[in-house]
Amino acid sequence: ILDFGNHPALIGVWAKFVGEGVSDLQGNLITSHSHEIVVAVLALLIAAATARGYRSLRSGARSLVSVGLWFVMGAALFE
């Protein structure tokens, strides 16, 4: 929707409200979205790698991996 510039006019109103131009707002939204995707992909890779060897771990190591995965999910959620 941002490729259409200030149409609908709500985009221009919001950009002015936050103190940016429409093109600056578009660039900032795209950049922040890209950074969130990178964090999500890294979290997915860690979870996939962990799932492959999870069952072969002893209980202490399995608990440590579980806690680590919760931290990864929290970091990805609040990024």
C-alpha positions in Angstrom: 0.0 0.0 0.0 2.9 2.3 0.6 3.9 2.1 -3.1 1.0 4.4 -3.9 2.5 7.3 -2.0 0.0 9.4 0.0 -3.0 7.3 -1.1 -5.1 6.7 1.0 -4.4 10.1 2.7 -4.3 8.4 6.1 -0.7 7.4 5.3 0.4 11.0 4.8 -1.5 12.1 8.0 0.3 9.4 9.9 3.7 10.2 8.4 3.2 13.9 9.3 2.1 12.9 12.9 5.3 10.9 13.5 7.4 13.7 11.9 8.4 12.0 8.6 7.8 12.2 4.9 5.8 9.4 3.2 9.0 8.0 1.5 10.9 8.1 4.8 8.0 6.2 6.6 8.1 3.6 3.8 11.8 3.1 4.1 11.7 2.8 7.9 8.8 0.3 7.8 10.5 -1.9 5.2 13.8 -1.8 7.1 12.3 -2.7 10.5 10.3 -5.5 8.9 13.4 -7.0 7.3 15.2 -7.0 10.6 12.3 -8.8 12.3 12.3 -11.4 9.5 16.1 -12.1 10.1 15.5 -12.7 13.8 12.6 -15.0 13.1 14.6 -17.0 10.5 17.5 -17.4 13.0 15.0 -18.6 15.7 13.6 -21.1 13.2 17.0 -22.4 12.4 17.9 -22.8 16.1 14.6 -24.6 16.8 15.1 -26.9 13.8 18.6 -27.8 14.7 17.6 -28.5 18.3 14.7 -30.7 17.3 16.9 -33.1 15.4 19.0 -34.0 18.3 16.7 -33.3 21.2 15.5 -36.9 21.9 19.1 -38.2 22.1 20.1 -35.8 24.9 20.2 -36.7 28.6 17.6 -35.1 30.9 19.9 -32.4 32.2 21.0 -31.3 28.7 17.4 -31.6 27.5 16.3 -29.2 30.2 19.0 -26.7 29.3 18.0 -26.9 25.7 14.3 -26.3 26.6 15.2 -23.2 28.6 17.4 -21.9 25.8 14.5 -22.4 23.3 12.2 -20.4 25.5 14.8 -17.6 25.5 15.0 -17.7 21.7 11.2 -17.6 21.3 11.1 -14.7 23.7 13.8 -12.8 21.9 12.1 -13.4 18.5 8.7 -12.3 20.0 10.0 -9.1 21.5 12.4 -8.1 18.7 
